[in-house]
Amino acid sequence: MSAADPSAASGAVPTAPRPRLDIELCAPRGFCAGVDRAIQIVELALERFGAPVYVRHEIVHNKYVVEGLKAKGAVFVEELDEIPPTEQPVVFSAHGVPKAVPEAARHRNMFYLDATCPLVSKVHKEAELHHRRGREIVLIGHKGHPEVVGTMGQLPPGTVSLVETVDDARAFAPRDAENLAWITQTTLSVDDTREIVGVLQERFPTIVAPHKDDICYATTNRQEAVKAVAPRVDAMIVVGAPNSSNSQRLREVAERAGCPRAVLIQRAADIVWADFTGVARLGIAAGASAPEVLVEEIIDAFATRYEVKVDEVRTAEETISFPVPRALRDNAAE
């Protein structure tokens, strides 16, 4: 018996070596400036005004974040009429709300804080400008998404036409083909949107485009990072929630970029290990509403089964931040 074989001396079964797994970690990933700001608004409101703080709709589309805020005293509702008479703050989610919502809050003398992402607010202002100039507006987006509901709700019914696909763009029949403008949801696939815009511009050469791309910097950066990693890995995990538009788009981008297997996962507990049999190179990305702690949790889960080597693949730097409302700043009047 060899002295170098302690397991044999103890009668233990030798442990098989763990397979190697190279993880390519997409960067940028996770929280964007708008999500950071929205979460900060709820947390600062809880600190300044105490619980409960009411939040209309999920502040961002991530269960872990929402449950964490609930534990601190946030109460999530879908409509204002679910909130009893109160002097406590009401926060509107990062996705934006129709104009009727703050109007209803003012009618009830509610103290509200608007956590709408400033880049979504920019789209709202574009829509209002086009409307004032008499243009018919085409909104490229996904029906029923809170951001789309909020953007369409900035203007009277019938003012904005929703286009979801290339086929929709081909079938769109405007009232005045010479007086059109297009805007977009901020969390779309850059490539899908480019195709739709191409059809609209071919059919309506005078259609007015945004001064700056409506798809936000964070959406674009995360998709570019996925495109860089996806072709060279055996599988890709996108950390994000099923109702997160930008996370779903990352999964689709990975598939189109050549990744043979791309899955959306919220937590390590959701990993179906059989899906990763034979995987030697794994890409991991995270949607703009997914916290870094969930990325780390998933890497740690793989490290219990594999010899893991992690390399970060960075395709852009992000330094943008957005201020919180004045009522929550340290120097605001008490």
C-alpha positions in Angstrom: 0.0 0.0 0.0 1.4 3.4 -1.0 1.9 6.0 1.7 0.7 8.5 -1.0 -2.8 6.8 -1.0 -4.5 7.9 2.2 -7.9 7.0 0.9 -6.9 3.4 0.4 -5.5 3.3 4.0 -8.8 4.5 5.4 -11.0 2.3 3.2 -12.6 5.4 1.5 -13.5 5.2 -2.2 -11.2 7.5 -4.2 -13.1 10.6 -5.4 -13.2 10.9 -9.2 -11.6 14.1 -10.5 -14.1 16.7 -11.4 -14.4 17.7 -15.1 -12.9 21.0 -16.1 -15.3 23.9 -17.0 -14.2 27.2 -18.5 -16.7 29.9 -17.8 -16.7 33.0 -20.0 -18.5 35.8 -18.0 -20.1 38.5 -20.2 -19.4 42.1 -19.2 -21.2 44.4 -19.0 -23.9 42.4 -17.2 -26.6 42.8 -14.6 -27.9 46.0 -13.2 -28.1 49.1 -15.4 -28.3 52.7 -14.2 -32.1 52.8 -14.5 -32.5 49.6 -12.4 -30.0 50.8 -9.8 -31.9 54.1 -9.5 -35.3 52.4 -9.2 -34.2 50.0 -6.4 -32.4 52.9 -4.7 -35.6 54.9 -4.7 -37.6 52.2 -2.9 -34.7 51.6 -0.4 -34.3 55.4 0.3 -38.0 55.9 0.7 -38.1 53.1 3.3 -35.2 54.7 5.2 -36.7 58.2 5.0 -40.4 57.5 5.5 -40.5 54.0 7.1 -42.6 51.1 6.1 -44.8 50.5 4.2 -43.7 52.0 0.9 -46.2 51.0 -1.8 -44.8 50.1 -5.2 -47.0 50.0 -8.3 -46.0 46.9 -10.3 -42.7 45.1 -9.7 -40.1 47.8 -9.4 -37.9 45.7 -11.8 -38.6 42.3 -13.2 -36.6 40.2 -10.8 -38.2 38.0 -8.1 -35.0 38.1 -5.9 -35.0 41.9 -5.9 -38.8 42.2 -5.3 -38.7 39.7 -2.4 -35.8 41.5 -0.8 -37.7 44.8 -0.9 -40.8 43.1 0.5 -38.7 41.9 3.4 -37.7 45.5 4.1 -41.3 46.8 4.1 -42.2 47.4 0.4 -45.8 46.5 -0.6 -46.3 45.7 -4.2 -49.6 46.4 -6.0 -50.7 46.4 -9.6 -53.1 49.3 -9.4 -53.5 52.4 -7.1 -56.9 51.4 -6.0 -55.3 48.5 -4.1 -53.7 51.1 -1.8 -55.7 52.3 1.2 -55.8 56.0 2.1 -52.3 56.8 3.3 -49.6 59.5 3.6 -46.9 56.9 2.8 -45.0 57.1 -0.5 -46.1 55.3 -3.6 -43.4 54.4 -6.1 -44.0 53.9 -9.8 -41.8 51.2 -11.4 -38.8 51.6 -13.7 -40.9 50.7 -16.7 -43.0 53.9 -16.7 -46.7 54.4 -16.3 -49.5 55.9 -18.4 -50.3 59.5 -17.7 -53.5 58.5 -16.1 -51.6 56.9 -13.1 -50.0 60.1 -11.7 -53.2 61.9 -12.4 -55.1 59.4 -10.3 -52.5 59.6 -7.6 -52.8 63.4 -7.5 -56.6 63.1 -7.4 -56.2 61.0 -4.2 -53.6 63.3 -2.7 -51.0 60.6 -2.8 -47.3 61.3 -2.3 -45.7 59.5 -5.2 -42.1 59.0 -6.4 -41.5 58.2 -10.0 -38.8 55.6 -10.6 -39.4 55.5 -14.4 -36.0 55.0 -16.0 -34.9 58.4 -17.5 -34.2 56.6 -20.8 -37.9 55.5 -20.9 -39.0 59.0 -20.0 -36.9 60.2 -23.0 -39.1 58.0 -25.3 -42.2 59.5 -23.6 -41.0 63.0 -24.4 -40.3 62.0 -28.0 -43.8 60.6 -28.4 -45.3 63.8 -27.0 -43.2 65.9 -29.4 -44.3 63.9 -32.4 -47.9 64.1 -31.4 -47.7 67.9 -31.0 -46.3 68.1 -34.5 -49.2 66.1 -35.8 -47.3 62.9 -36.7 -48.7 59.4 -36.5 -46.5 57.4 -34.2 -45.3 53.8 -34.7 -44.1 52.2 -31.5 -41.9 49.1 -32.0 -42.3 46.9 -28.9 -44.0 43.9 -27.3 -47.7 44.1 -26.6 -48.6 44.1 -22.9 -45.1 44.9 -21.6 -45.4 47.5 -18.9 -43.1 49.9 -20.7 -45.2 49.7 -23.9 -48.4 50.2 -21.9 -46.8 53.2 -20.2 -45.5 54.7 -23.5 -48.8 54.3 -25.3 -50.6 55.7 -22.3 -48.8 59.1 -22.7 -51.1 60.0 -25.6 -54.8 59.7 -26.5 -56.0 56.2 -27.6 -55.4 55.6 -31.3 -52.4 58.0 -31.5 -49.8 55.3 -31.3 -49.7 52.1 -33.4 -47.8 49.1 -32.0 -45.6 47.1 -34.4 -44.1 43.9 -32.9 -42.6 42.1 -36.0 -41.4 42.5 -39.5 -44.7 41.2 -40.7 -46.5 43.8 -38.7 -44.3 46.5 -40.3 -45.2 45.2 -43.8 -48.9 45.2 -43.0 -49.0 48.6 -41.2 -51.5 50.9 -42.9 -51.0 54.5 -41.7 -53.5 57.3 -42.0 -50.9 59.5 -43.6 -47.8 57.8 -45.1 -46.0 61.2 -45.3 -46.4 62.1 -41.7 -45.0 59.3 -39.6 -42.4 58.8 -36.8 -41.1 55.7 -35.1 -40.0 55.1 -31.5 -39.1 51.9 -29.6 -39.3 50.1 -26.4 -35.9 50.4 -24.7 -35.2 46.7 -24.1 -35.6 45.2 -27.6 -33.3 43.0 -29.7 -31.1 45.5 -31.6 -31.0 43.2 -34.6 -34.8 42.5 -34.7 -35.5 46.3 -34.4 -33.0 47.1 -37.2 -35.0 44.7 -39.5 -38.3 46.2 -38.5 -37.0 49.8 -39.0 -35.6 48.8 -42.4 -39.0 47.7 -43.6 -40.7 50.9 -42.3 -38.1 53.1 -43.9 -38.3 51.2 -47.2 -42.1 51.6 -47.2 -42.2 55.1 -45.8 -39.0 57.0 -46.7 -40.0 60.1 -44.9 -40.7 58.4 -41.6 -38.9 60.4 -38.8 -36.4 58.5 -36.6 -35.4 59.2 -33.0 -32.5 61.7 -32.7 -30.7 59.0 -30.7 -31.4 55.3 -30.6 -34.3 54.5 -28.2 -32.9 51.1 -27.3 -30.9 51.9 -24.2 -27.1 51.7 -23.9 -27.4 48.8 -21.3 -29.5 46.7 -23.6 -27.2 47.2 -26.5 -24.0 46.6 -24.4 -25.3 43.4 -22.9 -26.3 42.1 -26.3 -22.9 42.9 -27.8 -21.2 41.1 -24.9 -23.4 38.0 -25.5 -22.6 38.1 -29.3 -18.8 38.1 -28.4 -19.1 35.1 -26.2 -21.9 32.9 -27.6 -20.1 31.6 -30.8 -17.2 30.1 -28.7 -19.1 28.3 -25.9 -21.0 25.1 -25.7 -23.9 26.6 -23.7 -25.0 30.0 -22.4 -26.8 30.9 -19.2 -28.7 34.2 -19.1 -29.4 35.1 -15.5 -32.8 36.8 -15.4 -36.5 36.4 -14.9 -39.0 35.0 -17.5 -40.9 38.3 -17.5 -37.7 40.4 -18.1 -37.8 41.5 -21.7 -34.1 42.4 -21.9 -33.1 39.0 -20.4 -35.3 37.1 -22.9 -33.7 39.1 -25.7 -30.2 38.0 -24.5 -31.2 34.4 -24.7 -32.4 34.9 -28.3 -29.3 36.8 -29.2 -27.1 34.0 -27.9 -28.9 31.4 -30.0 -28.7 33.6 -33.1 -25.0 34.2 -32.5 -24.3 30.4 -32.8 -24.6 29.1 -29.2 -26.1 25.6 -29.4 -27.8 25.8 -26.1 -29.0 29.0 -24.4 -31.2 29.0 -21.3 -32.7 31.6 -19.0 -32.2 30.9 -15.3 -33.3 32.9 -12.2 -31.4 31.1 -9.4 -28.9 28.3 -9.0 -31.7 26.1 -7.8 -33.3 26.3 -11.3 -30.3 24.7 -13.0 -31.2 21.4 -14.8 -27.8 19.7 -14.6 -28.6 17.3 -17.4 -28.7 20.3 -19.8 -25.0 20.8 -19.2 -23.7 17.3 -19.7 -20.7 17.4 -22.0 -20.3 21.2 -21.7 -16.7 22.3 -21.5 -17.1 26.0 -22.1 -20.0 27.9 -20.6 -21.0 31.5 -21.2 -22.8 33.4 -18.4 -24.7 36.7 -19.0 -27.1 38.6 -16.9 -30.1 40.8 -17.7 -30.3 44.4 -16.6 -32.5 43.6 -13.7 -30.4 40.6 -12.4 -28.2 41.3 -9.3 -24.6 40.2 -9.4 -25.2 38.0 -6.3 -27.3 35.6 -8.5 -24.4 35.4 -11.0 -22.0 34.5 -8.2 -24.5 31.9 -6.8 -24.7 30.1 -10.2 -20.9 30.1 -10.6 -20.6 28.7 -7.0 -23.1 25.9 -7.9 -21.0 24.9 -10.9 -17.9 25.0 -8.8 -19.3 22.2 -6.6 -19.4 19.9 -9.7 -16.6 21.1 -11.9 -13.0 22.5 -11.7 -14.1 26.0 -12.7 -11.9 28.6 -14.4 -13.6 32.0 -14.9 -12.6 34.6 -17.5 -14.4 37.9 -17.9 -15.0 39.0 -21.5 -15.6 42.8 -21.4 -16.9 44.6 -24.5 -17.8 48.0 -23.1 -17.3 50.2 -20.0 -20.4 51.7 -18.3 -20.1 54.8 -16.1 -23.7 56.2 -16.4 -25.7 56.9 -13.3 -29.0 58.7 -12.7 -29.9 60.8 -9.7 -32.8 59.9 -7.4 -35.8 62.3 -7.0 -35.0 65.4 -4.9 -37.4 64.3 -2.1 -34.9 61.5 -1.4 -31.7 63.3 -1.5 -29.8 63.9 1.7 -30.1 67.7 1.4 -33.8 67.6 0.7 -36.1 69.4 3.1 -37.4 67.2 5.8 
